[in-house]
Amino acid sequence: MNCLIFGYGYMGKIRHQALKQHPDVRRIAVFDPAVDPPADQDGLFLPADQEIPWDQFDAVFVCTPNNVTTDLCVEALRKCGRVFCEKPPGRNWEDFCRIAETARKTPGHVLVFGFNHRLHPSVQAAKSLIGKEGLGEVLYVKGTYGKSGGLKYRESWRNKPEISGGGILLDQGIHMLHLFAYFLGKLQVAESLLTDSFWGCGVEDNAFVLLRSQQGVPAFLHSSATLWKHTFRLEIGCRDGYLIASGLLSRTGSYGREQLVIGRRQFEDEAMALGNPREEIVHFDRDDSWELEVKEFLTAIREGRAALHGTLEDAQHAMELVRDAYALSRQPTPAARRD
Amino acid sequence: MRSIQTQFTFPLSSVKPLERLSQYRAYCLEATRNVCRKGVHRRELSPASGAKLEAAGEIAGLPYSRCPATGSLFLSELPDPAEWATLLSHVCGYRRSPEGFHRELAQSRAENVYVPKLEWIQQTLQLQGLSRPKVLEAATPPSDLAPLLLQSGLFSDVESADEMDLAHSANARETNGLGSVEAAVLLESLDRVDDPVALLNAVEGRLAPGGLLFVTALVCSGFDAEALGWKNLYLYPPDRTNFFSLGGLRLLLERAGFSLIEVSTPGVLDLEIFEAHLRMDPDLSLSPFEKRILESDPETRRAFQSFLQERGLSSFARIVAKKPRGASE
């Protein structure tokens, strides 16, 4: 298979690595006029001043800033038909609808969106432990996902509203919304509060979103760009116990060691101290989520079927929730004064 | 790959009290010496790494060798397999006799040794999406675990095999018409058998592609084992004929063609074992650090044991390995 990657930033490089490991991939090319081709990547980059040779490629990866995602996705769907698009699927609901409409008009297309978090080992393990055979039905879900920003935070395209379309909720929180739906099915936004309390970029740096599933199960998201300690934490309360997935096996390791805490409900008749049940902690030292995501996309292409995850429906639901959270929230509050 | 920490705790006295072990240990050592008098062969290569074994020390006159690559310890001389099988059967019978300590601890051992293992197996099957597999358990018969495996309802069928028969079956890598299983359990079997490589090969031969192997073992790289060294009263043949390090155990399984799903040391007894040895031998030399840890408050001890678990430094090891489905897995 010949694969073309649009954009060679953080995500483009990750996809490049995953594609290099895939046995079916024969050729990888990159198109990114904003990047000077590295000396050690001879032949990887397509010339920036020439037309894209669409007919040479079997699959396209769109790993660009949000403001060009939609146009590229639409063009790639029309000219190639097999597209992997990083999240978020556009800057806003309207952008997403353009992609969705093009997909509907493209018979036999394969379209996957990059929601890799559900393939993280702690999340997969949590999923297998809920329900009838495990810890019982879910009572609530609570997710915290955040980062600290950093000195170049304001300069990043991710925080320029005209490029990104939104703040931390659209950038990172969308992953957690996708996970909520993975565990609870379709959700509705009940309440939302977004603030621009520190960075003052004109997009939210904190989002508090309260949701409920169709069965009435509540979920709560705190998405933040002011978590000075990088955090990923997904709590799932069940009838017979609880699960806490935390940490991510990221490149820098700043989110901590990926682990899943498994606690079983114990009352006084089973435990020494009420409210302090025995826990097991499963540590994970390998994250195959990027590879699995790419593998599923390429397998779907090879087998001529729709992909099993990161689907148009997954993306649509995540974008609906983001749209509704923005709509429900008041205007971002002014940035706090910084010393 | 994953590793697991647990807060499940139980006292040493409920599973293998050191004070009650002395008589059984002496019996094992004597029985091993007797069987070795009939003739032995020397083990030259490490079952873990294949490296040439080096002389290491001895336990009550029985020499042990060390694997230079992994630090694992192995009884240096072994009789023929039939004699070894008889010895294992013999000491197993003694362990369960009124003179042994297992009979009166049967209930607490079931609760603290076997039930947590069943939970571990159940959880792993769930995580791996394996529903009601057929399971093979290898042990020195009669197995204490097999009835619990049957009662659990987790398996479509439970087959219990003599670990020595399995290791030395004529065509160990063939299924011999017995059919394949989707799971296999070896609770400290690799510690006991004369040829752990042969046992693993036999189990690998019986496992269906994608099948899971559950292994427990005591490891010499754990805290109490490292600290006690040759004074470790839990180090004796035939129960600890092979005293793998955690790295040695991993290598053994990988060399047998397995991929590792979980490597954990969820031991809860390291400090207590150390302490029990100190009670039996007050002259046992301790480093200032070891002394400080043993004298520390319960919370510090819990935290230390938790650290040992988390970092693979406890002396009880638990591994889940998978037989790959194909070359690419």
Interface residues (C-beta under 8 A of the other chain):
Chain A: P23 P121 Q124 A125 S128 L129 E133 G134 I262 R278 E279 E280 I281 V282 H283 F284 D285 R286
Chain B: M1 R2 S3 I4 Q5 T6 Q7 F8 Q123 Q126 L127 G129 E310 S328
